[in-house]
Amino acid sequence: MSENSSDHWIHRCLHATKEWLLDNPRSALSTEAFDAVVGAGGAPIRNPQTGDHYLADADQEYLIELRRAGAVDDPRR
């Protein structure tokens, strides 16, 4: 994680959104998750074939790293 890791958009999301993102890795974003990610400053990637939106790989990896570091509760525990 970078020195400015607390500046990442994920930290502006509600806990419920973080839980959904952790519990649904690499899944298409629900409408609520999409709205929360965009509202927090994230930039989901659109699959042109399906129209679904996903977290960018770098954002997904950042979220995984936060979980490993214990900075975000893992809802599966």
mmJSON file of the N, C-alpha and C atoms, coordinates in Angstrom:
{"data_MODEL":{"atom_site":{
"group_PDB":["ATOM","ATOM","ATOM","ATOM","ATOM","ATOM","ATOM","ATOM","ATOM","ATOM","ATOM","ATOM","ATOM","ATOM","ATOM","ATOM","ATOM","ATOM","ATOM","ATOM","ATOM","ATOM","ATOM","ATOM","ATOM","ATOM","ATOM","ATOM","ATOM","ATOM","ATOM","ATOM","ATOM","ATOM","ATOM","ATOM","ATOM","ATOM","ATOM","ATOM","ATOM","ATOM","ATOM","ATOM","ATOM","ATOM","ATOM","ATOM","ATOM","ATOM","ATOM","ATOM","ATOM","ATOM","ATOM","ATOM","ATOM","ATOM","ATOM","ATOM","ATOM","ATOM","ATOM","ATOM","ATOM","ATOM","ATOM","ATOM","ATOM","ATOM","ATOM","ATOM","ATOM","ATOM","ATOM","ATOM","ATOM","ATOM","ATOM","ATOM","ATOM","ATOM","ATOM","ATOM","ATOM","ATOM","ATOM","ATOM","ATOM","ATOM","ATOM","ATOM","ATOM","ATOM","ATOM","ATOM","ATOM","ATOM","ATOM","ATOM","ATOM","ATOM","ATOM","ATOM","ATOM","ATOM","ATOM","ATOM","ATOM","ATOM","ATOM","ATOM","ATOM","ATOM","ATOM","ATOM","ATOM","ATOM","ATOM","ATOM","ATOM","ATOM","ATOM","ATOM","ATOM","ATOM","ATOM","ATOM","ATOM","ATOM","ATOM","ATOM","ATOM","ATOM","ATOM","ATOM","ATOM","ATOM","ATOM","ATOM","ATOM","ATOM","ATOM","ATOM","ATOM","ATOM","ATOM","ATOM","ATOM","ATOM","ATOM","ATOM","ATOM","ATOM","ATOM","ATOM","ATOM","ATOM","ATOM","ATOM","ATOM","ATOM","ATOM","ATOM","ATOM","ATOM","ATOM","ATOM","ATOM","ATOM","ATOM","ATOM","ATOM","ATOM","ATOM","ATOM","ATOM","ATOM","ATOM","ATOM","ATOM","ATOM","ATOM","ATOM","ATOM","ATOM","ATOM","ATOM","ATOM","ATOM","ATOM","ATOM","ATOM","ATOM","ATOM","ATOM","ATOM","ATOM","ATOM","ATOM","ATOM","ATOM","ATOM","ATOM","ATOM","ATOM","ATOM","ATOM","ATOM","ATOM","ATOM","ATOM","ATOM","ATOM","ATOM","ATOM","ATOM","ATOM","ATOM","ATOM","ATOM","ATOM","ATOM","ATOM","ATOM","ATOM","ATOM","ATOM","ATOM","ATOM","ATOM"],
"id":[1,2,3,4,5,6,7,8,9,10,11,12,13,14,15,16,17,18,19,20,21,22,23,24,25,26,27,28,29,30,31,32,33,34,35,36,37,38,39,40,41,42,43,44,45,46,47,48,49,50,51,52,53,54,55,56,57,58,59,60,61,62,63,64,65,66,67,68,69,70,71,72,73,74,75,76,77,78,79,80,81,82,83,84,85,86,87,88,89,90,91,92,93,94,95,96,97,98,99,100,101,102,103,104,105,106,107,108,109,110,111,112,113,114,115,116,117,118,119,120,121,122,123,124,125,126,127,128,129,130,131,132,133,134,135,136,137,138,139,140,141,142,143,144,145,146,147,148,149,150,151,152,153,154,155,156,157,158,159,160,161,162,163,164,165,166,167,168,169,170,171,172,173,174,175,176,177,178,179,180,181,182,183,184,185,186,187,188,189,190,191,192,193,194,195,196,197,198,199,200,201,202,203,204,205,206,207,208,209,210,211,212,213,214,215,216,217,218,219,220,221,222,223,224,225,226,227,228,229,230,231],
"type_symbol":["N","C","C","N","C","C","N","C","C","N","C","C","N","C","C","N","C","C","N","C","C","N","C","C","N","C","C","N","C","C","N","C","C","N","C","C","N","C","C","N","C","C","N","C","C","N","C","C","N","C","C","N","C","C","N","C","C","N","C","C","N","C","C","N","C","C","N","C","C","N","C","C","N","C","C","N","C","C","N","C","C","N","C","C","N","C","C","N","C","C","N","C","C","N","C","C","N","C","C","N","C","C","N","C","C","N","C","C","N","C","C","N","C","C","N","C","C","N","C","C","N","C","C","N","C","C","N","C","C","N","C","C","N","C","C","N","C","C","N","C","C","N","C","C","N","C","C","N","C","C","N","C","C","N","C","C","N","C","C","N","C","C","N","C","C","N","C","C","N","C","C","N","C","C","N","C","C","N","C","C","N","C","C","N","C","C","N","C","C","N","C","C","N","C","C","N","C","C","N","C","C","N","C","C","N","C","C","N","C","C","N","C","C","N","C","C","N","C","C","N","C","C","N","C","C","N","C","C","N","C","C"],
"label_atom_id":["N","CA","C","N","CA","C","N","CA","C","N","CA","C","N","CA","C","N","CA","C","N","CA","C","N","CA","C","N","CA","C","N","CA","C","N","CA","C","N","CA","C","N","CA","C","N","CA","C","N","CA","C","N","CA","C","N","CA","C","N","CA","C","N","CA","C","N","CA","C","N","CA","C","N","CA","C","N","CA","C","N","CA","C","N","CA","C","N","CA","C","N","CA","C","N","CA","C","N","CA","C","N","CA","C","N","CA","C","N","CA","C","N","CA","C","N","CA","C","N","CA","C","N","CA","C","N","CA","C","N","CA","C","N","CA","C","N","CA","C","N","CA","C","N","CA","C","N","CA","C","N","CA","C","N","CA","C","N","CA","C","N","CA","C","N","CA","C","N","CA","C","N","CA","C","N","CA","C","N","CA","C","N","CA","C","N","CA","C","N","CA","C","N","CA","C","N","CA","C","N","CA","C","N","CA","C","N","CA","C","N","CA","C","N","CA","C","N","CA","C","N","CA","C","N","CA","C","N","CA","C","N","CA","C","N","CA","C","N","CA","C","N","CA","C","N","CA","C","N","CA","C","N","CA","C","N","CA","C","N","CA","C","N","CA","C","N","CA","C"],
"label_alt_id":[null,null,null,null,null,null,null,null,null,null,null,null,null,null,null,null,null,null,null,null,null,null,null,null,null,null,null,null,null,null,null,null,null,null,null,null,null,null,null,null,null,null,null,null,null,null,null,null,null,null,null,null,null,null,null,null,null,null,null,null,null,null,null,null,null,null,null,null,null,null,null,null,null,null,null,null,null,null,null,null,null,null,null,null,null,null,null,null,null,null,null,null,null,null,null,null,null,null,null,null,null,null,null,null,null,null,null,null,null,null,null,null,null,null,null,null,null,null,null,null,null,null,null,null,null,null,null,null,null,null,null,null,null,null,null,null,null,null,null,null,null,null,null,null,null,null,null,null,null,null,null,null,null,null,null,null,null,null,null,null,null,null,null,null,null,null,null,null,null,null,null,null,null,null,null,null,null,null,null,null,null,null,null,null,null,null,null,null,null,null,null,null,null,null,null,null,null,null,null,null,null,null,null,null,null,null,null,null,null,null,null,null,null,null,null,null,null,null,null,null,null,null,null,null,null,null,null,null,null,null,null],
"label_comp_id":["MET","MET","MET","SER","SER","SER","GLU","GLU","GLU","ASN","ASN","ASN","SER","SER","SER","SER","SER","SER","ASP","ASP","ASP","HIS","HIS","HIS","TRP","TRP","TRP","ILE","ILE","ILE","HIS","HIS","HIS","ARG","ARG","ARG","CYS","CYS","CYS","LEU","LEU","LEU","HIS","HIS","HIS","ALA","ALA","ALA","THR","THR","THR","LYS","LYS","LYS","GLU","GLU","GLU","TRP","TRP","TRP","LEU","LEU","LEU","LEU","LEU","LEU","ASP","ASP","ASP","ASN","ASN","ASN","PRO","PRO","PRO","ARG","ARG","ARG","SER","SER","SER","ALA","ALA","ALA","LEU","LEU","LEU","SER","SER","SER","THR","THR","THR","GLU","GLU","GLU","ALA","ALA","ALA","PHE","PHE","PHE","ASP","ASP","ASP","ALA","ALA","ALA","VAL","VAL","VAL","VAL","VAL","VAL","GLY","GLY","GLY","ALA","ALA","ALA","GLY","GLY","GLY","GLY","GLY","GLY","ALA","ALA","ALA","PRO","PRO","PRO","ILE","ILE","ILE","ARG","ARG","ARG","ASN","ASN","ASN","PRO","PRO","PRO","GLN","GLN","GLN","THR","THR","THR","GLY","GLY","GLY","ASP","ASP","ASP","HIS","HIS","HIS","TYR","TYR","TYR","LEU","LEU","LEU","ALA","ALA","ALA","ASP","ASP","ASP","ALA","ALA","ALA","ASP","ASP","ASP","GLN","GLN","GLN","GLU","GLU","GLU","TYR","TYR","TYR","LEU","LEU","LEU","ILE","ILE","ILE","GLU","GLU","GLU","LEU","LEU","LEU","ARG","ARG","ARG","ARG","ARG","ARG","ALA","ALA","ALA","GLY","GLY","GLY","ALA","ALA","ALA","VAL","VAL","VAL","ASP","ASP","ASP","ASP","ASP","ASP","PRO","PRO","PRO","ARG","ARG","ARG","ARG","ARG","ARG"],
"label_asym_id":["A","A","A","A","A","A","A","A","A","A","A","A","A","A","A","A","A","A","A","A","A","A","A","A","A","A","A","A","A","A","A","A","A","A","A","A","A","A","A","A","A","A","A","A","A","A","A","A","A","A","A","A","A","A","A","A","A","A","A","A","A","A","A","A","A","A","A","A","A","A","A","A","A","A","A","A","A","A","A","A","A","A","A","A","A","A","A","A","A","A","A","A","A","A","A","A","A","A","A","A","A","A","A","A","A","A","A","A","A","A","A","A","A","A","A","A","A","A","A","A","A","A","A","A","A","A","A","A","A","A","A","A","A","A","A","A","A","A","A","A","A","A","A","A","A","A","A","A","A","A","A","A","A","A","A","A","A","A","A","A","A","A","A","A","A","A","A","A","A","A","A","A","A","A","A","A","A","A","A","A","A","A","A","A","A","A","A","A","A","A","A","A","A","A","A","A","A","A","A","A","A","A","A","A","A","A","A","A","A","A","A","A","A","A","A","A","A","A","A","A","A","A","A","A","A","A","A","A","A","A","A"],
"label_entity_id":["1","1","1","1","1","1","1","1","1","1","1","1","1","1","1","1","1","1","1","1","1","1","1","1","1","1","1","1","1","1","1","1","1","1","1","1","1","1","1","1","1","1","1","1","1","1","1","1","1","1","1","1","1","1","1","1","1","1","1","1","1","1","1","1","1","1","1","1","1","1","1","1","1","1","1","1","1","1","1","1","1","1","1","1","1","1","1","1","1","1","1","1","1","1","1","1","1","1","1","1","1","1","1","1","1","1","1","1","1","1","1","1","1","1","1","1","1","1","1","1","1","1","1","1","1","1","1","1","1","1","1","1","1","1","1","1","1","1","1","1","1","1","1","1","1","1","1","1","1","1","1","1","1","1","1","1","1","1","1","1","1","1","1","1","1","1","1","1","1","1","1","1","1","1","1","1","1","1","1","1","1","1","1","1","1","1","1","1","1","1","1","1","1","1","1","1","1","1","1","1","1","1","1","1","1","1","1","1","1","1","1","1","1","1","1","1","1","1","1","1","1","1","1","1","1","1","1","1","1","1","1"],
"label_seq_id":[1,1,1,2,2,2,3,3,3,4,4,4,5,5,5,6,6,6,7,7,7,8,8,8,9,9,9,10,10,10,11,11,11,12,12,12,13,13,13,14,14,14,15,15,15,16,16,16,17,17,17,18,18,18,19,19,19,20,20,20,21,21,21,22,22,22,23,23,23,24,24,24,25,25,25,26,26,26,27,27,27,28,28,28,29,29,29,30,30,30,31,31,31,32,32,32,33,33,33,34,34,34,35,35,35,36,36,36,37,37,37,38,38,38,39,39,39,40,40,40,41,41,41,42,42,42,43,43,43,44,44,44,45,45,45,46,46,46,47,47,47,48,48,48,49,49,49,50,50,50,51,51,51,52,52,52,53,53,53,54,54,54,55,55,55,56,56,56,57,57,57,58,58,58,59,59,59,60,60,60,61,61,61,62,62,62,63,63,63,64,64,64,65,65,65,66,66,66,67,67,67,68,68,68,69,69,69,70,70,70,71,71,71,72,72,72,73,73,73,74,74,74,75,75,75,76,76,76,77,77,77],
"pdbx_PDB_ins_code":[null,null,null,null,null,null,null,null,null,null,null,null,null,null,null,null,null,null,null,null,null,null,null,null,null,null,null,null,null,null,null,null,null,null,null,null,null,null,null,null,null,null,null,null,null,null,null,null,null,null,null,null,null,null,null,null,null,null,null,null,null,null,null,null,null,null,null,null,null,null,null,null,null,null,null,null,null,null,null,null,null,null,null,null,null,null,null,null,null,null,null,null,null,null,null,null,null,null,null,null,null,null,null,null,null,null,null,null,null,null,null,null,null,null,null,null,null,null,null,null,null,null,null,null,null,null,null,null,null,null,null,null,null,null,null,null,null,null,null,null,null,null,null,null,null,null,null,null,null,null,null,null,null,null,null,null,null,null,null,null,null,null,null,null,null,null,null,null,null,null,null,null,null,null,null,null,null,null,null,null,null,null,null,null,null,null,null,null,null,null,null,null,null,null,null,null,null,null,null,null,null,null,null,null,null,null,null,null,null,null,null,null,null,null,null,null,null,null,null,null,null,null,null,null,null,null,null,null,null,null,null],
"Cartn_x":[0.847,0.0,0.885,0.429,1.216,1.081,1.947,1.894,0.547,-0.066,-1.342,-2.51,-2.376,-3.411,-4.766,-4.786,-6.071,-6.764,-6.067,-6.659,-7.419,-7.285,-7.949,-9.46,-10.18,-11.631,-12.333,-11.791,-12.471,-12.721,-11.865,-12.017,-13.195,-13.74,-14.911,-16.219,-16.123,-17.317,-17.823,-19.11,-19.701,-19.219,-19.242,-18.794,-19.554,-20.85,-21.651,-21.158,-20.734,-20.207,-18.893,-18.017,-16.743,-16.994,-17.96,-18.292,-18.765,-19.637,-20.136,-18.98,-18.102,-16.972,-16.055,-15.818,-14.988,-15.672,-16.979,-17.717,-18.005,-17.82,-18.112,-16.927,-15.756,-14.572,-14.73,-14.312,-14.308,-15.694,-16.736,-18.109,-18.553,-19.563,-20.177,-20.753,-20.584,-21.07,-22.592,-23.191,-24.628,-24.861,-26.098,-26.411,-25.978,-26.256,-25.896,-24.382,-23.659,-22.199,-21.62,-22.141,-21.677,-21.851,-23.046,-23.315,-22.376,-22.127,-21.249,-19.809,-19.342,-17.966,-17.78,-18.703,-18.608,-18.728,-19.658,-19.847,-18.631,-17.852,-16.644,-15.439,-15.608,-14.511,-13.86,-14.401,-13.851,-14.277,-13.595,-13.893,-14.04,-15.248,-15.453,-15.186,-14.799,-14.523,-15.783,-16.208,-17.405,-17.002,-17.658,-17.474,-18.358,-17.767,-18.564,-19.508,-19.209,-20.07,-21.323,-21.191,-22.336,-22.933,-22.137,-22.585,-22.4,-21.947,-21.713,-20.477,-20.448,-19.307,-18.59,-17.263,-16.409,-15.397,-14.839,-13.718,-12.531,-11.735,-10.478,-9.6,-8.739,-7.871,-7.067,-6.542,-5.732,-6.568,-7.822,-8.697,-9.043,-9.287,-9.58,-8.376,-7.182,-5.973,-5.753,-6.051,-5.916,-6.851,-8.076,-9.039,-8.568,-8.021,-7.479,-6.326,-5.46,-4.332,-4.819,-5.844,-6.409,-6.903,-7.569,-8.073,-6.91,-5.88,-4.709,-4.053,-4.046,-3.42,-4.326,-5.563,-6.492,-7.148,-7.0,-7.564,-9.052,-9.541,-10.963,-11.382,-12.477,-12.976,-13.36,-13.04,-13.444,-14.806,-15.863,-17.203,-17.356,-16.395,-16.488,-15.983,-15.441,-14.964,-16.088],
"Cartn_y":[-1.176,0.0,1.229,2.245,3.467,4.288,5.305,6.192,6.886,7.169,7.876,6.912,5.697,4.696,5.154,6.007,6.469,7.43,7.861,8.736,7.955,6.641,5.821,5.938,5.915,6.103,5.09,3.894,2.858,3.31,4.179,4.647,5.604,6.078,6.957,6.179,4.87,4.032,3.628,3.408,2.899,1.476,1.089,-0.246,-1.334,-1.156,-2.158,-2.344,-1.265,-1.366,-2.121,-1.805,-2.529,-4.018,-4.348,-5.752,-6.423,-5.737,-6.318,-6.548,-5.577,-5.706,-6.853,-7.013,-8.11,-9.458,-9.493,-10.743,-11.165,-10.261,-10.527,-10.146,-10.73,-10.332,-10.627,-9.669,-9.769,-10.02,-9.737,-9.872,-8.563,-8.681,-7.466,-6.683,-5.376,-4.536,-4.453,-4.588,-4.348,-2.858,-2.478,-1.06,-0.243,-0.757,-0.046,0.08,-1.014,-0.977,-0.03,-0.076,0.823,2.277,2.617,3.992,4.415,3.509,3.83,4.026,3.164,3.268,4.577,4.887,6.129,7.335,7.276,8.377,8.641,7.584,7.729,8.146,8.17,8.598,7.482,6.264,5.145,5.209,4.441,4.416,2.966,2.406,1.021,0.852,-0.352,-0.71,-1.364,-0.927,-1.486,-2.568,-3.715,-4.776,-4.44,-4.162,-3.728,-4.805,-6.072,-7.143,-7.322,-7.15,-7.382,-6.093,-5.024,-3.766,-3.713,-4.822,-4.859,-4.055,-3.571,-2.812,-3.608,-3.496,-4.214,-3.244,-3.621,-2.845,-3.05,-2.027,-2.162,-3.152,-3.868,-4.852,-4.235,-3.04,-2.39,-2.102,-1.705,-1.444,-2.732,-3.804,-5.096,-5.573,-5.443,-5.853,-4.998,-3.714,-2.821,-3.264,-3.613,-4.068,-5.366,-6.277,-7.527,-7.234,-6.304,-5.933,-5.302,-4.476,-3.894,-4.99,-5.98,-7.089,-7.836,-8.125,-8.83,-8.047,-6.729,-5.866,-5.659,-6.143,-5.982,-4.62,-3.836,-2.484,-2.487,-3.595,-3.744,-5.104,-5.15,-6.421,-7.323,-8.601,-9.587,-10.125,-9.894,-10.319,-11.832,-12.575,-14.032,-14.63,-13.808,-14.326,-14.412],
"Cartn_z":[0.0,0.0,0.0,-0.635,-0.722,0.545,0.658,1.815,1.914,0.791,0.766,0.612,1.155,0.96,1.488,2.501,3.028,2.061,1.012,0.007,-1.066,-1.07,-2.081,-1.914,-3.015,-2.98,-2.096,-1.948,-1.161,0.276,0.79,2.175,2.335,1.231,1.291,1.14,0.939,0.816,2.195,2.274,3.506,3.768,5.035,5.429,4.657,4.469,3.756,2.322,1.69,0.326,0.326,1.274,1.371,1.579,2.448,2.693,1.408,0.64,-0.6,-1.572,-1.702,-2.627,-2.217,-0.91,-0.43,-0.618,-0.421,-0.498,-1.935,-2.885,-4.297,-5.181,-4.916,-5.687,-7.173,-7.963,-9.426,-10.021,-9.245,-9.743,-10.382,-11.246,-11.785,-10.614,-10.656,-9.566,-9.594,-8.425,-8.318,-8.555,-8.776,-8.973,-7.768,-6.571,-5.349,-5.207,-5.497,-5.397,-6.444,-7.664,-8.72,-8.294,-7.813,-7.383,-6.26,-5.314,-4.187,-4.644,-5.54,-6.041,-6.8,-7.699,-8.474,-7.549,-6.609,-5.668,-4.801,-4.546,-3.734,-4.566,-5.89,-6.754,-7.54,-7.446,-8.206,-9.662,-10.494,-11.926,-12.383,-12.232,-12.664,-14.159,-14.517,-15.903,-16.474,-17.661,-18.299,-19.285,-19.185,-20.159,-21.357,-22.521,-23.669,-24.2,-23.945,-24.444,-23.597,-22.285,-21.397,-20.851,-20.854,-20.264,-18.759,-18.161,-16.719,-16.359,-15.132,-14.626,-13.546,-13.54,-12.599,-12.008,-10.849,-10.331,-11.249,-11.409,-12.145,-11.383,-12.098,-11.45,-10.31,-10.531,-9.491,-8.242,-8.427,-7.281,-6.551,-7.296,-6.673,-5.865,-6.432,-5.716,-4.473,-4.56,-3.41,-2.292,-2.631,-1.64,-0.98,-1.769,-1.23,-0.276,-0.653,0.21,1.514,1.447,2.669,3.606,3.052,3.87,4.518,3.733,4.282,5.405,5.255,6.263,7.479,7.391,8.497,8.557,7.484,7.463,7.138,6.594,6.275,6.808,7.544,8.054,6.902,7.047,6.062,6.485,5.701,6.101,6.169,5.631,5.641,6.943,7.844,9.135,10.113],
"occupancy":[1.0,1.0,1.0,1.0,1.0,1.0,1.0,1.0,1.0,1.0,1.0,1.0,1.0,1.0,1.0,1.0,1.0,1.0,1.0,1.0,1.0,1.0,1.0,1.0,1.0,1.0,1.0,1.0,1.0,1.0,1.0,1.0,1.0,1.0,1.0,1.0,1.0,1.0,1.0,1.0,1.0,1.0,1.0,1.0,1.0,1.0,1.0,1.0,1.0,1.0,1.0,1.0,1.0,1.0,1.0,1.0,1.0,1.0,1.0,1.0,1.0,1.0,1.0,1.0,1.0,1.0,1.0,1.0,1.0,1.0,1.0,1.0,1.0,1.0,1.0,1.0,1.0,1.0,1.0,1.0,1.0,1.0,1.0,1.0,1.0,1.0,1.0,1.0,1.0,1.0,1.0,1.0,1.0,1.0,1.0,1.0,1.0,1.0,1.0,1.0,1.0,1.0,1.0,1.0,1.0,1.0,1.0,1.0,1.0,1.0,1.0,1.0,1.0,1.0,1.0,1.0,1.0,1.0,1.0,1.0,1.0,1.0,1.0,1.0,1.0,1.0,1.0,1.0,1.0,1.0,1.0,1.0,1.0,1.0,1.0,1.0,1.0,1.0,1.0,1.0,1.0,1.0,1.0,1.0,1.0,1.0,1.0,1.0,1.0,1.0,1.0,1.0,1.0,1.0,1.0,1.0,1.0,1.0,1.0,1.0,1.0,1.0,1.0,1.0,1.0,1.0,1.0,1.0,1.0,1.0,1.0,1.0,1.0,1.0,1.0,1.0,1.0,1.0,1.0,1.0,1.0,1.0,1.0,1.0,1.0,1.0,1.0,1.0,1.0,1.0,1.0,1.0,1.0,1.0,1.0,1.0,1.0,1.0,1.0,1.0,1.0,1.0,1.0,1.0,1.0,1.0,1.0,1.0,1.0,1.0,1.0,1.0,1.0,1.0,1.0,1.0,1.0,1.0,1.0,1.0,1.0,1.0,1.0,1.0,1.0,1.0,1.0,1.0,1.0,1.0,1.0],
"B_iso_or_equiv":[0.0,0.0,0.0,0.0,0.0,0.0,0.0,0.0,0.0,0.0,0.0,0.0,0.0,0.0,0.0,0.0,0.0,0.0,0.0,0.0,0.0,0.0,0.0,0.0,0.0,0.0,0.0,0.0,0.0,0.0,0.0,0.0,0.0,0.0,0.0,0.0,0.0,0.0,0.0,0.0,0.0,0.0,0.0,0.0,0.0,0.0,0.0,0.0,0.0,0.0,0.0,0.0,0.0,0.0,0.0,0.0,0.0,0.0,0.0,0.0,0.0,0.0,0.0,0.0,0.0,0.0,0.0,0.0,0.0,0.0,0.0,0.0,0.0,0.0,0.0,0.0,0.0,0.0,0.0,0.0,0.0,0.0,0.0,0.0,0.0,0.0,0.0,0.0,0.0,0.0,0.0,0.0,0.0,0.0,0.0,0.0,0.0,0.0,0.0,0.0,0.0,0.0,0.0,0.0,0.0,0.0,0.0,0.0,0.0,0.0,0.0,0.0,0.0,0.0,0.0,0.0,0.0,0.0,0.0,0.0,0.0,0.0,0.0,0.0,0.0,0.0,0.0,0.0,0.0,0.0,0.0,0.0,0.0,0.0,0.0,0.0,0.0,0.0,0.0,0.0,0.0,0.0,0.0,0.0,0.0,0.0,0.0,0.0,0.0,0.0,0.0,0.0,0.0,0.0,0.0,0.0,0.0,0.0,0.0,0.0,0.0,0.0,0.0,0.0,0.0,0.0,0.0,0.0,0.0,0.0,0.0,0.0,0.0,0.0,0.0,0.0,0.0,0.0,0.0,0.0,0.0,0.0,0.0,0.0,0.0,0.0,0.0,0.0,0.0,0.0,0.0,0.0,0.0,0.0,0.0,0.0,0.0,0.0,0.0,0.0,0.0,0.0,0.0,0.0,0.0,0.0,0.0,0.0,0.0,0.0,0.0,0.0,0.0,0.0,0.0,0.0,0.0,0.0,0.0,0.0,0.0,0.0,0.0,0.0,0.0,0.0,0.0,0.0,0.0,0.0,0.0],
"pdbx_formal_charge":[null,null,null,null,null,null,null,null,null,null,null,null,null,null,null,null,null,null,null,null,null,null,null,null,null,null,null,null,null,null,null,null,null,null,null,null,null,null,null,null,null,null,null,null,null,null,null,null,null,null,null,null,null,null,null,null,null,null,null,null,null,null,null,null,null,null,null,null,null,null,null,null,null,null,null,null,null,null,null,null,null,null,null,null,null,null,null,null,null,null,null,null,null,null,null,null,null,null,null,null,null,null,null,null,null,null,null,null,null,null,null,null,null,null,null,null,null,null,null,null,null,null,null,null,null,null,null,null,null,null,null,null,null,null,null,null,null,null,null,null,null,null,null,null,null,null,null,null,null,null,null,null,null,null,null,null,null,null,null,null,null,null,null,null,null,null,null,null,null,null,null,null,null,null,null,null,null,null,null,null,null,null,null,null,null,null,null,null,null,null,null,null,null,null,null,null,null,null,null,null,null,null,null,null,null,null,null,null,null,null,null,null,null,null,null,null,null,null,null,null,null,null,null,null,null,null,null,null,null,null,null],
"auth_seq_id":[1,1,1,2,2,2,3,3,3,4,4,4,5,5,5,6,6,6,7,7,7,8,8,8,9,9,9,10,10,10,11,11,11,12,12,12,13,13,13,14,14,14,15,15,15,16,16,16,17,17,17,18,18,18,19,19,19,20,20,20,21,21,21,22,22,22,23,23,23,24,24,24,25,25,25,26,26,26,27,27,27,28,28,28,29,29,29,30,30,30,31,31,31,32,32,32,33,33,33,34,34,34,35,35,35,36,36,36,37,37,37,38,38,38,39,39,39,40,40,40,41,41,41,42,42,42,43,43,43,44,44,44,45,45,45,46,46,46,47,47,47,48,48,48,49,49,49,50,50,50,51,51,51,52,52,52,53,53,53,54,54,54,55,55,55,56,56,56,57,57,57,58,58,58,59,59,59,60,60,60,61,61,61,62,62,62,63,63,63,64,64,64,65,65,65,66,66,66,67,67,67,68,68,68,69,69,69,70,70,70,71,71,71,72,72,72,73,73,73,74,74,74,75,75,75,76,76,76,77,77,77],
"auth_comp_id":["MET","MET","MET","SER","SER","SER","GLU","GLU","GLU","ASN","ASN","ASN","SER","SER","SER","SER","SER","SER","ASP","ASP","ASP","HIS","HIS","HIS","TRP","TRP","TRP","ILE","ILE","ILE","HIS","HIS","HIS","ARG","ARG","ARG","CYS","CYS","CYS","LEU","LEU","LEU","HIS","HIS","HIS","ALA","ALA","ALA","THR","THR","THR","LYS","LYS","LYS","GLU","GLU","GLU","TRP","TRP","TRP","LEU","LEU","LEU","LEU","LEU","LEU","ASP","ASP","ASP","ASN","ASN","ASN","PRO","PRO","PRO","ARG","ARG","ARG","SER","SER","SER","ALA","ALA","ALA","LEU","LEU","LEU","SER","SER","SER","THR","THR","THR","GLU","GLU","GLU","ALA","ALA","ALA","PHE","PHE","PHE","ASP","ASP","ASP","ALA","ALA","ALA","VAL","VAL","VAL","VAL","VAL","VAL","GLY","GLY","GLY","ALA","ALA","ALA","GLY","GLY","GLY","GLY","GLY","GLY","ALA","ALA","ALA","PRO","PRO","PRO","ILE","ILE","ILE","ARG","ARG","ARG","ASN","ASN","ASN","PRO","PRO","PRO","GLN","GLN","GLN","THR","THR","THR","GLY","GLY","GLY","ASP","ASP","ASP","HIS","HIS","HIS","TYR","TYR","TYR","LEU","LEU","LEU","ALA","ALA","ALA","ASP","ASP","ASP","ALA","ALA","ALA","ASP","ASP","ASP","GLN","GLN","GLN","GLU","GLU","GLU","TYR","TYR","TYR","LEU","LEU","LEU","ILE","ILE","ILE","GLU","GLU","GLU","LEU","LEU","LEU","ARG","ARG","ARG","ARG","ARG","ARG","ALA","ALA","ALA","GLY","GLY","GLY","ALA","ALA","ALA","VAL","VAL","VAL","ASP","ASP","ASP","ASP","ASP","ASP","PRO","PRO","PRO","ARG","ARG","ARG","ARG","ARG","ARG"],
"auth_asym_id":["A","A","A","A","A","A","A","A","A","A","A","A","A","A","A","A","A","A","A","A","A","A","A","A","A","A","A","A","A","A","A","A","A","A","A","A","A","A","A","A","A","A","A","A","A","A","A","A","A","A","A","A","A","A","A","A","A","A","A","A","A","A","A","A","A","A","A","A","A","A","A","A","A","A","A","A","A","A","A","A","A","A","A","A","A","A","A","A","A","A","A","A","A","A","A","A","A","A","A","A","A","A","A","A","A","A","A","A","A","A","A","A","A","A","A","A","A","A","A","A","A","A","A","A","A","A","A","A","A","A","A","A","A","A","A","A","A","A","A","A","A","A","A","A","A","A","A","A","A","A","A","A","A","A","A","A","A","A","A","A","A","A","A","A","A","A","A","A","A","A","A","A","A","A","A","A","A","A","A","A","A","A","A","A","A","A","A","A","A","A","A","A","A","A","A","A","A","A","A","A","A","A","A","A","A","A","A","A","A","A","A","A","A","A","A","A","A","A","A","A","A","A","A","A","A","A","A","A","A","A","A"],
"auth_atom_id":["N","CA","C","N","CA","C","N","CA","C","N","CA","C","N","CA","C","N","CA","C","N","CA","C","N","CA","C","N","CA","C","N","CA","C","N","CA","C","N","CA","C","N","CA","C","N","CA","C","N","CA","C","N","CA","C","N","CA","C","N","CA","C","N","CA","C","N","CA","C","N","CA","C","N","CA","C","N","CA","C","N","CA","C","N","CA","C","N","CA","C","N","CA","C","N","CA","C","N","CA","C","N","CA","C","N","CA","C","N","CA","C","N","CA","C","N","CA","C","N","CA","C","N","CA","C","N","CA","C","N","CA","C","N","CA","C","N","CA","C","N","CA","C","N","CA","C","N","CA","C","N","CA","C","N","CA","C","N","CA","C","N","CA","C","N","CA","C","N","CA","C","N","CA","C","N","CA","C","N","CA","C","N","CA","C","N","CA","C","N","CA","C","N","CA","C","N","CA","C","N","CA","C","N","CA","C","N","CA","C","N","CA","C","N","CA","C","N","CA","C","N","CA","C","N","CA","C","N","CA","C","N","CA","C","N","CA","C","N","CA","C","N","CA","C","N","CA","C","N","CA","C","N","CA","C","N","CA","C","N","CA","C","N","CA","C","N","CA","C"],
"pdbx_PDB_model_num":[1,1,1,1,1,1,1,1,1,1,1,1,1,1,1,1,1,1,1,1,1,1,1,1,1,1,1,1,1,1,1,1,1,1,1,1,1,1,1,1,1,1,1,1,1,1,1,1,1,1,1,1,1,1,1,1,1,1,1,1,1,1,1,1,1,1,1,1,1,1,1,1,1,1,1,1,1,1,1,1,1,1,1,1,1,1,1,1,1,1,1,1,1,1,1,1,1,1,1,1,1,1,1,1,1,1,1,1,1,1,1,1,1,1,1,1,1,1,1,1,1,1,1,1,1,1,1,1,1,1,1,1,1,1,1,1,1,1,1,1,1,1,1,1,1,1,1,1,1,1,1,1,1,1,1,1,1,1,1,1,1,1,1,1,1,1,1,1,1,1,1,1,1,1,1,1,1,1,1,1,1,1,1,1,1,1,1,1,1,1,1,1,1,1,1,1,1,1,1,1,1,1,1,1,1,1,1,1,1,1,1,1,1,1,1,1,1,1,1,1,1,1,1,1,1,1,1,1,1,1,1]
}}}
